[in-house]
Amino acid sequence: MSKSIYILGTGLSHDGSSCLLKDGKIVVAIEKERISRKKHDGYNDNLTVKYCLDAEGITFNDISLVVEKNTVNMAHDAEAEELKKNRIIPEDIPKVTISHHLAHAYSAIGTSPFDDMGIVVMDGRGASMDNCIDVTPECLPDELRRLEKKEYCHYFENQSYYVYENHKLKPIIKDYGKYEIKDREIYPLAPNDMENSIAELYGGASQYVFGSDFTEGKLMGLAPYGRDGVFKGDLFILKNNRVFINFDVVAKVNPKMSHKYVDFWDNFQYYADLAKWVQKESEKAILYLFNSYYDMYPMKNVGYAGGLALNAVTNGKLPKNTKFENFYFQPAAGDNGLSIGCCYYGWLEVLNKEKVRHNNSTYFGKTYHDDEIEKTLKEYKDEIEVVKTADYIGETAKQIADGKVIAWFQGGSEFGPRALGHRSILGSPQILEMRDYINREIKLREEFRPFAPSILLENVKDYFDLDFDTSYYMILIGQTKERWIEKIPSVVHVDKSARIQTVTKELTPSYYALIDKFKELTGFPLLINTSFNNRGMPIVETPKEAIEFLIQSKIDILVIQDYIIKKTERKIK
């Protein structure tokens, strides 16, 4: 028997992660925040590398190749370089370093169902031009082509379009923006550092509204509460297959309204109107680029990665408003997906191996077996009551139908920002108050934040207007059909939309069975699904974290595999 080929991919960035590929298939992957319990944790990869090796039961001696995403730019990122030190990866293992957008591109290539495809990458700031190993003069816009090499370190990739044909990747256009700090007193929505990045402006607006980074998802959820036409002007200048921020319009936004959290609800409509404006203007820019890219090099299929590909509202509009026919959205589109791209670059490009078809799964975390679970349960025996039953699916479905909030812990954890039925908080979609209760009492987050419906694939077109046959990853928005809006109110957003997850027996059999049982009891083939965490907390990874969450929260019941767990009732003597 020939020895298996293991490739270790690691993304040295914020939202760090590591991934292990075995003979062309992902066998384990984990985000650093799930282990360290620090949101968006990254850079040094010792924790994630060790997790992957331990989960697979191998050592560094079994690794054929390490591929990492480079981090360092000669003018910036000195701190990130420092964080790479003291790594546990031995120096004698063959190592390849690739650039940021290249890793994003291969994350889509490796996991997509397509052989030939275009790939669009859009994010806030990727690698500097001097660190991009995929840049050619032909793929640069004219004004960037004229730059002197000494200037390369000040320009960072924002938007890229590649074509993957006949097992080869070719950059069609790579756009770069100059690193330039803008005065937020003059340009209140100004991105942190870029002149032509859609994602950075969206991030700048999110920071303006909520006062912190990594709040783009909140801005997307707030936008439907806004009114059209309150804010006016084009936020982006669209020309020559490129996008530029219109700083003249940005300067007209009132800097004194830059967010102080205590004032948010007093100015809710102002922020909602601004969110709607930013969302619509960003959509317009993204659609323009997709159509421009198609015209530059038409492809039937297209993959989409980079942080901007997490904007589910825009994603839902791409099929009807662009010329590409078939879409693939990388579910870990942000920097957490870089390690996946690194692995596939190693397999397809470095080792020149044939692509192995991915099975659509994102459940890359380790599975916790009964002995591990029972050991943890014993640690909390005075605080919990446990029943192990073969009918855990039927019992859980009954409890959800009765209005209980359930924490659902099954198999290996999902990779990416969405809980997809392995680390989820579940509730009934029929109960209007359920949405506000989970937001306020369990998630500890703003009440305008929507929840996703997890629905059986065969029923999705009955309930929602969706331009896709599947939506496995909760990364697409569809409109709720009129006859269901009042019947499933807790999963319908204010604009009648829903961020949909389609569930199949093949991908997640226990979760499918649970929803199917709920359908048998209630007639509804869907559940509320939200991530098993609260505001500012990474999704739980281990049984111990799940039990502690149960004890400290207002969750009614925790189900770990076939163990049904409740808090011990306190009796006054």
C-alpha positions in Angstrom: 0.0 0.0 0.0 1.4 3.4 -1.0 1.8 6.1 1.6 -0.8 8.7 1.8 0.1 12.2 0.8 -0.7 14.8 3.5 -0.5 18.6 2.7 -0.8 21.0 5.6 -2.2 24.4 4.6 -2.1 27.4 7.0 -3.4 30.9 6.7 -1.2 33.4 8.6 -3.8 36.2 8.9 -6.6 37.4 11.2 -9.2 34.7 11.4 -6.3 32.2 11.2 -6.8 28.5 10.5 -5.1 25.3 9.4 -6.3 22.6 7.1 -5.1 19.0 6.4 -5.5 17.5 2.9 -5.1 13.7 2.6 -4.7 12.4 -1.0 -6.6 15.4 -2.3 -9.4 15.4 0.2 -9.9 17.6 3.3 -9.8 15.4 6.4 -9.7 18.1 9.1 -9.6 21.9 9.4 -10.1 24.3 12.2 -10.2 28.0 12.8 -7.9 29.4 15.6 -10.7 31.2 17.3 -12.5 27.9 18.0 -9.5 26.8 20.1 -8.2 30.0 21.6 -11.7 31.3 22.3 -10.7 34.8 21.0 -12.8 36.1 18.1 -10.9 36.6 14.8 -7.7 35.2 16.4 -4.9 34.5 13.9 -1.3 34.7 12.7 0.7 32.2 14.9 -0.6 28.8 13.9 0.7 26.4 16.5 -2.7 25.7 18.0 -4.4 25.0 14.7 -1.6 22.9 13.4 -1.5 20.7 16.5 -5.3 20.3 16.4 -5.1 19.0 12.8 -2.3 16.6 13.4 -3.9 15.2 16.6 -7.3 14.9 15.0 -5.9 12.8 12.2 -3.5 10.9 14.5 -0.3 11.8 12.5 3.0 13.6 13.1 5.0 16.0 11.1 6.9 13.0 9.7 3.7 12.2 7.7 3.5 15.7 6.1 4.7 15.9 2.5 4.3 19.6 2.0 3.4 22.8 3.9 1.8 25.6 2.1 1.2 28.9 3.8 -0.3 32.3 2.9 2.4 35.0 3.2 1.6 37.8 5.5 4.5 40.2 5.5 4.9 43.4 3.5 8.1 45.3 3.8 6.3 48.5 4.7 3.7 47.1 7.0 2.8 44.0 9.1 6.0 43.8 11.2 3.9 42.7 14.1 2.4 39.9 12.0 5.9 38.7 11.1 6.8 38.7 14.8 3.8 36.4 15.5 5.1 33.8 13.0 8.1 33.1 15.3 8.4 30.1 17.5 6.3 28.0 15.2 6.2 24.3 15.8 6.4 23.4 12.1 9.9 21.8 11.5 12.2 23.7 9.1 13.0 20.6 7.2 9.5 20.0 5.8 9.2 21.3 2.2 7.4 24.6 2.4 5.7 26.9 -0.2 4.5 30.4 0.4 1.7 31.9 -1.7 0.0 35.3 -1.8 -3.4 36.2 -0.4 -5.8 36.3 -3.4 -4.1 33.3 -4.8 -5.0 31.3 -1.7 -8.6 32.6 -1.9 -8.8 31.6 -5.5 -7.7 28.0 -4.8 -10.1 27.7 -1.9 -12.9 28.1 -4.5 -11.2 25.9 -7.2 -10.6 23.0 -4.8 -14.1 22.8 -3.2 -16.3 23.9 -6.2 -18.1 21.4 -8.4 -16.6 22.9 -11.6 -13.6 21.8 -13.6 -13.3 25.0 -15.6 -14.4 28.3 -14.0 -13.8 32.0 -13.5 -12.9 33.0 -10.0 -13.7 36.4 -8.5 -11.9 37.4 -5.3 -13.0 40.6 -3.4 -11.8 41.6 0.0 -10.6 44.5 2.0 -6.8 44.2 1.6 -4.8 41.3 0.3 -1.1 41.0 -0.3 1.0 43.9 -1.4 2.1 43.9 -5.1 5.7 43.0 -4.1 4.4 39.9 -2.4 2.0 38.7 -5.1 3.5 35.7 -6.9 0.6 35.6 -9.4 0.9 39.2 -10.8 1.8 39.7 -14.5 2.1 43.0 -16.4 -0.8 41.8 -18.6 -3.3 41.6 -15.8 -2.6 45.1 -14.4 -4.6 48.2 -15.2 -2.5 50.7 -17.2 -1.8 53.1 -14.4 -0.6 50.3 -12.1 1.6 48.9 -14.9 3.5 52.1 -14.9 4.4 51.9 -11.2 8.1 51.7 -10.3 9.0 48.5 -8.4 9.9 50.5 -5.3 6.3 51.6 -5.0 4.9 48.0 -5.1 5.0 47.6 -1.3 2.4 50.4 -0.9 -0.2 48.9 -3.2 -2.5 46.0 -2.0 -4.8 43.7 -4.0 -8.5 44.4 -3.6 -10.3 42.8 -6.5 -9.1 39.9 -8.7 -10.5 37.9 -11.6 -8.9 34.6 -12.6 -9.7 31.9 -15.0 -9.0 28.2 -14.3 -9.0 26.1 -17.5 -7.3 22.9 -18.3 -5.9 22.7 -14.8 -4.1 26.0 -15.1 -4.9 29.3 -13.3 -4.5 32.6 -15.2 -5.0 36.1 -13.7 -7.2 38.2 -16.0 -7.2 41.4 -14.0 -5.8 42.2 -10.6 -6.6 45.6 -9.1 -4.5 47.2 -6.4 -5.1 50.2 -4.2 -2.7 52.4 -2.4 -2.3 52.2 1.3 -3.4 55.6 2.5 -4.9 56.5 5.9 -7.8 58.8 5.6 -8.9 61.4 8.2 -12.2 60.0 9.5 -13.2 63.5 10.6 -13.2 64.5 7.0 -14.2 61.2 5.4 -16.4 59.5 8.1 -17.0 56.3 6.1 -13.4 56.1 4.9 -12.0 52.7 4.8 -9.1 52.0 7.1 -6.4 52.2 4.4 -7.6 51.7 0.8 -8.7 54.0 -2.1 -10.6 51.5 -4.3 -11.8 48.6 -2.2 -15.5 48.0 -2.0 -15.0 45.7 1.1 -13.0 48.4 2.9 -15.6 51.0 2.4 -18.3 48.6 3.6 -16.1 47.9 6.7 -15.5 51.6 7.2 -19.3 52.2 7.2 -19.8 49.3 9.6 -17.2 50.8 11.9 -19.0 54.2 11.6 -22.3 52.7 12.7 -21.3 50.2 15.3 -17.9 51.5 16.5 -15.8 48.4 16.0 -14.2 46.2 13.3 -15.7 42.9 12.0 -19.3 44.2 12.1 -20.1 44.0 8.4 -22.7 41.2 9.0 -24.5 43.5 11.4 -24.6 46.3 8.8 -26.1 43.8 6.3 -28.8 42.9 8.8 -29.6 46.5 9.6 -29.9 47.7 6.0 -33.5 46.3 5.4 -34.8 48.7 8.1 -33.5 51.7 6.1 -35.3 53.9 3.6 -34.4 54.5 0.0 -33.2 57.9 -1.1 -32.4 59.4 2.3 -28.7 59.3 1.6 -27.9 60.4 -1.9 -24.9 60.2 -4.3 -22.8 57.5 -5.9 -20.4 56.0 -3.3 -18.3 54.4 -6.1 -17.0 55.6 -9.5 -17.3 52.7 -12.0 -15.1 52.8 -15.0 -12.7 50.8 -17.1 -13.5 47.5 -15.3 -12.5 49.1 -12.0 -14.1 50.6 -8.9 -13.0 53.8 -7.1 -14.4 55.2 -3.9 -16.1 58.6 -4.4 -14.5 60.5 -1.5 -16.4 63.7 -2.4 -19.6 61.9 -1.5 -18.1 60.2 1.5 -17.1 63.6 2.8 -20.7 64.7 2.9 -21.6 62.2 5.7 -21.8 63.8 9.2 -18.7 62.8 11.2 -20.4 63.7 14.4 -22.8 60.8 14.0 -19.9 58.3 14.1 -21.1 55.7 16.5 -21.2 55.7 20.2 -23.0 52.6 21.2 -25.1 54.2 23.9 -26.7 56.5 21.2 -27.4 53.7 18.7 -31.1 53.2 19.4 -31.7 56.9 19.7 -30.5 57.3 16.1 -31.6 53.9 14.8 -33.3 55.2 11.7 -30.4 57.3 10.7 -28.0 54.4 10.9 -30.5 52.1 9.1 -30.9 54.6 6.3 -27.1 54.8 5.9 -26.8 51.0 6.0 -29.3 50.6 3.2 -27.4 53.2 1.1 -24.1 51.5 1.6 -25.5 48.1 0.9 -27.2 49.2 -2.4 -24.2 51.1 -3.6 -21.9 48.2 -2.8 -24.2 45.8 -4.7 -24.1 48.1 -7.7 -20.3 48.1 -7.7 -20.1 44.3 -7.3 -22.5 43.7 -10.1 -20.6 46.1 -12.3 -17.4 44.2 -11.7 -18.9 40.7 -12.3 -20.3 41.8 -15.6 -17.0 43.6 -16.6 -15.1 40.5 -15.8 -17.4 38.3 -17.8 -16.9 40.6 -20.8 -13.1 40.5 -20.4 -13.1 36.6 -20.3 -16.5 34.9 -20.5 -16.9 31.7 -18.5 -20.0 29.6 -17.9 -19.1 28.9 -14.3 -17.7 31.2 -11.6 -16.5 30.9 -8.1 -16.5 33.7 -5.5 -14.3 34.1 -2.5 -12.8 36.8 -0.2 -14.6 38.6 2.6 -17.1 40.4 0.4 -18.4 37.0 -0.8 -20.0 36.7 2.7 -22.6 39.4 1.8 -25.5 37.1 1.3 -27.9 39.8 0.1 -25.7 40.6 -2.8 -24.9 37.0 -3.5 -28.7 36.3 -4.0 -28.8 39.0 -6.7 -25.8 37.8 -8.8 -27.5 35.1 -10.9 -30.3 37.4 -12.3 -28.1 40.4 -12.8 -24.8 39.0 -14.2 -23.9 37.0 -17.3 -22.3 34.0 -15.5 -24.6 31.0 -15.5 -23.4 28.8 -12.6 -22.1 30.1 -9.2 -20.1 28.7 -6.4 -19.7 30.6 -3.2 -16.9 29.5 -1.0 -18.5 29.0 2.4 -15.4 30.1 4.3 -14.9 33.0 2.0 -13.1 35.2 4.5 -9.5 34.8 5.7 -10.4 31.6 7.5 -10.6 29.9 4.1 -7.0 30.8 3.2 -5.7 27.5 4.7 -8.0 25.5 2.4 -6.7 27.4 -0.6 -3.2 26.7 0.5 -3.9 23.0 0.6 -5.4 22.9 -2.8 -2.6 25.0 -4.3 -0.2 22.4 -3.0 -2.1 19.5 -4.4 -3.1 20.9 -7.8 -0.2 23.3 -8.6 2.9 22.1 -6.7 2.3 18.4 -6.8 0.4 18.6 -10.1 -2.3 16.1 -9.0 -5.8 15.6 -10.4 -8.6 17.4 -8.6 -10.6 15.1 -6.3 -14.3 16.1 -6.2 -15.3 17.7 -2.9 -18.5 16.4 -1.3 -19.9 19.9 -0.3 -19.2 19.2 3.4 -17.9 21.9 5.7 -17.8 19.6 8.8 -14.1 19.5 9.1 -13.7 19.5 12.9 -12.8 16.4 15.0 -15.6 14.2 16.2 -15.9 13.7 20.0 -16.6 10.1 20.9 -18.7 8.7 23.8 -15.7 8.3 26.2 -14.7 11.9 25.8 -18.3 13.1 26.2 -19.0 11.0 29.3 -15.7 12.2 30.9 -16.9 15.8 30.5 -20.4 15.0 31.7 -19.0 13.6 34.9 -17.2 16.9 35.6 -20.6 18.6 35.8 -22.7 15.9 37.3 -23.9 18.1 40.1 -25.1 20.8 37.7 -26.7 18.8 34.9 -29.2 15.9 34.3 -28.3 13.5 31.5 -30.4 11.0 29.5 -28.8 8.9 26.8 -31.4 7.7 24.4 -31.6 6.2 20.9 -34.7 8.4 20.3 -32.8 11.7 20.8 -34.0 13.0 17.4 -37.7 12.4 18.2 -37.4 13.8 21.7 -35.5 16.9 20.5 -38.1 17.6 17.7 -40.9 17.3 20.3 -39.2 19.8 22.6 -38.7 22.3 19.7 -42.3 21.9 18.7 -43.3 22.7 22.4 -41.4 26.0 22.2 -38.1 25.0 23.8 -34.7 26.5 22.7 -32.3 23.7 21.9 -28.5 23.7 21.7 -27.5 21.0 19.1 -24.0 19.5 19.1 -23.3 16.8 16.5 -20.2 15.4 14.9 -17.4 17.5 13.8 -17.7 21.3 13.9 -18.4 23.4 10.8 -15.6 25.3 9.2 -16.5 28.9 8.5 -18.7 31.6 10.1 -22.0 29.8 9.8 -23.5 27.1 12.1 -24.9 24.5 9.7 -26.5 22.0 12.0 -23.5 20.6 14.0 -23.0 23.5 16.4 -26.4 25.2 16.3 -29.0 26.8 18.5 -32.5 25.8 17.3 -36.0 26.9 17.7 -39.5 26.8 16.2 -40.0 29.1 13.2 -43.7 29.4 14.0 -43.3 31.4 17.2 -42.9 35.1 16.5 -41.5 35.8 20.0 -38.8 33.2 19.6 -36.6 35.5 17.4 -36.6 38.3 20.0 -36.1 35.9 22.9 -33.1 34.2 21.4 -31.5 37.5 20.4 -32.1 39.2 23.7 -31.8 36.4 26.2 -29.4 33.9 24.7 -27.4 35.5 21.9 -27.2 38.8 23.9 -27.3 40.8 20.6 -29.4 43.4 18.9 -33.0 42.6 18.2 -32.8 43.6 14.5 -30.4 40.7 13.8 -32.2 38.0 11.7 -32.1 34.2 11.9 -31.7 31.7 9.2 -34.2 28.9 8.3 -32.7 25.4 7.9 -35.1 23.7 5.5 -35.2 20.3 3.8 -33.9 20.7 0.3 -36.9 19.1 -1.3 -39.2 21.8 0.3 -37.2 24.9 -0.2 -38.9 26.1 -3.4 -42.3 25.7 -1.7 -41.4 28.3 0.9 -38.9 30.6 -0.7 -38.1 32.2 -4.1 -34.5 31.2 -4.7 -32.5 31.4 -7.9 -30.4 28.5 -6.8 -31.1 24.8 -6.6 -29.2 24.5 -3.3 -28.0 26.8 -0.6 -26.0 24.5 1.7 -23.9 27.2 3.4 -26.4 29.9 4.6 -24.7 32.3 2.2 -27.6 33.2 -0.1 -30.7 35.3 0.4 -34.2 34.4 -0.9 -37.6 36.0 -0.6 -40.2 34.3 1.5 -43.4 33.4 -0.4 -46.3 35.5 0.7 -48.5 32.6 2.0 -45.8 31.6 4.6 -44.7 35.0 5.9 -47.1 35.0 8.9 -46.8 31.3 9.5 -43.0 31.2 10.0 -42.4 34.7 11.3 -39.2 34.0 13.4 -37.1 33.3 10.3 -38.5 36.1 8.1 -36.6 39.4 8.0 -38.3 42.8 8.0 -38.0 42.9 4.1 -39.5 39.4 3.8 -36.1 37.9 3.0 -34.4 34.9 4.6 -30.8 33.7 4.6 -31.5 30.0 3.7 -29.7 26.8 4.5 -30.9 23.8 2.5 -30.4 20.5 4.4 -29.8 17.1 2.8 -29.6 13.6 4.2 -26.3 13.0 2.5 -24.4 16.0 4.1 -25.8 15.9 7.6 -28.1 12.9 8.3 -28.9 13.6 12.0 -29.8 17.2 11.3 -31.9 16.2 8.3 -33.7 13.6 10.4 -34.4 16.2 13.1 -36.0 18.6 10.7 -38.0 15.8 9.1 -39.3 14.7 12.5 -40.3 18.3 13.2 -42.1 18.4 9.9 -44.0 15.2 10.9 -45.0 16.8 14.2 -45.9 20.3 12.9 -46.2 20.2 9.2 -43.2 22.6 8.8 -40.0 21.3 7.2 -37.7 24.0 8.7 -36.2 25.2 11.9 -34.6 28.4 13.2 -30.9 27.9 13.1 -28.3 30.2 14.6 -24.8 29.7 15.7 -24.0 28.1 19.1 -22.5 31.2 20.8 -23.4 34.6 22.0 -22.3 38.0 20.9 -18.5 38.3 20.7 -18.0 34.6 21.4 -16.6 32.1 18.9 -18.9 29.1 18.1 -18.4 26.3 20.6 -16.0 23.6 19.7 -15.9 21.1 22.5 -18.4 19.3 24.7 -17.0 21.2 27.7 -17.7 24.5 26.1 -21.2 23.4 25.2 -22.1 22.3 28.7 -20.7 25.5 30.2 -22.8 27.5 27.8 -25.9 25.5 28.8 -25.3 26.2 32.5 -24.7 29.9 32.1 -27.4 30.6 29.6 -31.2 30.4 29.2 -30.9 27.5 26.8 -33.5 24.9 27.7 -31.8 21.7 26.6 -28.5 20.7 25.2 -28.2 17.6 22.9 -24.7 16.2 22.4 -24.8 13.3 20.0 -27.5 11.1 21.7 -27.1 12.6 25.1 -30.0 14.9 26.2 -28.8 17.3 28.9 -30.7 19.7 31.1 -29.6 21.9 34.0 -30.3 20.5 37.4 -33.3 22.1 39.0 -32.3 24.1 42.1 -34.4 23.1 45.1 -34.8 25.3 48.1 -34.6 23.3 51.3 
